[in-house]
Amino acid sequence: MSGTNISSPLTLPCGAVLKNRFAKGAMTEGLADARNQATERHARLYGRWADGGSGMLLTGNVQVDGRYLERPGNVVIEGPQSNEQLSALAAFAKAGTRNNTHLWMQLSHAGRQTPAAVTSEPVAPSAIEVKMPGGQFGKPRALTVEEIKDIIERFAFAAGVAKDTGFTGVQVHAAHGYLISEFLNPLVNQRIDEWGGSLENRARLLMETVKAVRDKVGAEFPISVKLNSSDFQKGGFSHSDSIKVASWLDEAGLDLLEVSGGNYEQPVMMDTEGFEPVYEEKVRSSTRKREAYFLEYAADMAKAVKNTPLMVTGGFRTVEGMNEALESNDADVIGIARPLCVESDLPQQMMDGKVTEAKKWEKTFRLGPTRILGPNSPIDLFRGLNAWGAQGWYCLQLIRMGDGQDPDTGMSTFKALRRYMGNEQKAAKAMNAARAA
Ligand SMILES: Cc1cc2nc3c(=O)[nH]c(=O)nc-3n(C[C@H](O)[C@H](O)[C@H](O)COP(=O)(O)O)c2cc1C
């Protein structure tokens, strides 16, 4: 028994100290302006979270290439930064580091998961499109080697801007089917050059990116990676691949490895229930019982790393479950995302003993037909719409907090779906108009 609990501080390998074991998981905010610059809405939202007790806050994914976004409202850091952007980022960092809170910028490239509203031709390791209905993503083209090298430099450049504007760490997003995760995944990476094939080659983009970021920010600045414990797809990035990559990252010198799983085709990062069929490694039943989806996978990864603390994100809702994970050393940091869209001070409430369990909002979302047919209805369309409605619901709560309002927990899934889609269309239109001007 380690005696570690949610209130224990943690010293990272680089020497930085997290004041407790809570980290807010990255959540895309959609709060950038039409030129993909940070705004005062980011500062308002992150100030609220920094007042809520978390030891560390991860930003939503900030993009290193404005052509390939995860959604139109992403912040982009590339090329010369305007004074407006630099002061908005500095205000964002100032608010998010209140109360001795760490604020780390998550850096990403959306790769083939760039929506069609952003580009009809995304990029990927190989020209293999996302297998999802509805034409939401265009067929990608394969990146050239020069482009891959440029992407590595872009990550390093954006990390430098994060550091210079007052963020206290960075995270490289290598999970959830975005570009770096696509390179790791043999189903998407079918390259025959040194960037594809063996695991060592598939991991080259990640490893070179981490090295370039470290060279840019120095030894004392926290660097994290978010990695899938597995893609949970037959023939995808497997759990044994993930354990090996974790050990390489550990040797390279990382400050925190965040463990997640899945991608758009297999979205287990949000829930391991209801997605049965195509796992190479079925989500283990004991993991389900232990509330955190990837804890058992993280335990395997913990054995492969010597120095790197592990953050585990996905499903944690009870103080008991969190303390158990910390005590057993299967996790060093507890990642929490969705509950903080509603209860921004949940970590403080939990540390004060006022709350022992977060509400599972995800259990409450049901569009009409799904309610009638049951949550595991075989009708994929409704399952898909339900998931979109839920995602929209959370995203709209973030926008409300960014606007200085309280979350609206009475919002129906249907209303959220409609509003969210309208919001995204409007943002895409404004962004494209600003780019054309
Ligand atoms: C609205 C929303 C936006 C998200 N955006 C991101 C993101 O930008 N980057 C990322 O790595 N994960 C993102 N995630 C996933 C979360 O970080 C987290 O892995 C997932 O929600 C599971 O944790 P939870 O059960 O505590 O919510 C997002 C999740 C939600 C609900």
The ligand as a Tripos MOL2 file, in Angstrom:
@<TRIPOS>MOLECULE
LIG
   31    33     1     0     0
SMALL
NO_CHARGES

@<TRIPOS>ATOM
      1 C1        -16.4080   17.2690  -25.2290 C.3       1 LIG1
      2 C2        -15.1810   16.4060  -25.2530 C.ar      1 LIG1
      3 C3        -14.0580   16.8240  -25.9400 C.ar      1 LIG1
      4 C4        -12.8900   16.0510  -25.9380 C.ar      1 LIG1
      5 N1        -11.7700   16.5320  -26.5860 N.ar      1 LIG1
      6 C5        -10.5940   15.8770  -26.4640 C.ar      1 LIG1
      7 C6         -9.3890   16.4560  -26.9470 C.ar      1 LIG1
      8 O1         -9.3580   17.5770  -27.4770 O.2       1 LIG1
      9 N2         -8.2500   15.7340  -26.8000 N.ar      1 LIG1
     10 C7         -8.2340   14.5060  -26.1800 C.ar      1 LIG1
     11 O2         -7.1730   13.9100  -26.0490 O.2       1 LIG1
     12 N3         -9.3500   13.9450  -25.7010 N.ar      1 LIG1
     13 C8        -10.5220   14.6060  -25.8080 C.ar      1 LIG1
     14 N4        -11.6500   14.0840  -25.2330 N.ar      1 LIG1
     15 C9        -11.5490   12.8120  -24.4780 C.3       1 LIG1
     16 C10       -11.2950   13.0700  -23.0110 C.3       1 LIG1
     17 O3        -10.0390   13.6940  -22.7660 O.3       1 LIG1
     18 C11       -11.3220   11.7560  -22.1930 C.3       1 LIG1
     19 O4        -10.2930   10.9130  -22.6890 O.3       1 LIG1
     20 C12       -12.6700   11.0370  -22.2830 C.3       1 LIG1
     21 O5        -13.7490   11.9600  -22.1810 O.3       1 LIG1
     22 C13       -12.8180    9.9790  -21.1860 C.3       1 LIG1
     23 O6        -12.6990   10.5470  -19.9080 O.3       1 LIG1
     24 P1        -14.0050   10.7680  -18.9570 P.3       1 LIG1
     25 O7        -14.6670    9.4350  -18.8190 O.co2     1 LIG1
     26 O8        -13.4770   11.2910  -17.6670 O.co2     1 LIG1
     27 O9        -14.8860   11.7430  -19.6850 O.co2     1 LIG1
     28 C14       -12.8500   14.8200  -25.2430 C.ar      1 LIG1
     29 C15       -13.9890   14.4000  -24.5600 C.ar      1 LIG1
     30 C16       -15.1440   15.1610  -24.5530 C.ar      1 LIG1
     31 C17       -16.3340   14.6910  -23.7820 C.3       1 LIG1
@<TRIPOS>BOND
     1     1     2 1
     2     2     3 ar
     3     2    30 ar
     4     3     4 ar
     5     4     5 ar
     6     4    28 ar
     7     5     6 ar
     8     6     7 ar
     9     6    13 1
    10     7     8 2
    11     7     9 ar
    12     9    10 ar
    13    10    11 2
    14    10    12 ar
    15    12    13 ar
    16    13    14 ar
    17    14    15 1
    18    14    28 ar
    19    15    16 1
    20    16    17 1
    21    16    18 1
    22    18    19 1
    23    18    20 1
    24    20    21 1
    25    20    22 1
    26    22    23 1
    27    23    24 1
    28    24    25 2
    29    24    26 1
    30    24    27 1
    31    28    29 ar
    32    29    30 ar
    33    30    31 1
@<TRIPOS>SUBSTRUCTURE
     1 LIG1         1 GROUP 0 **** ****
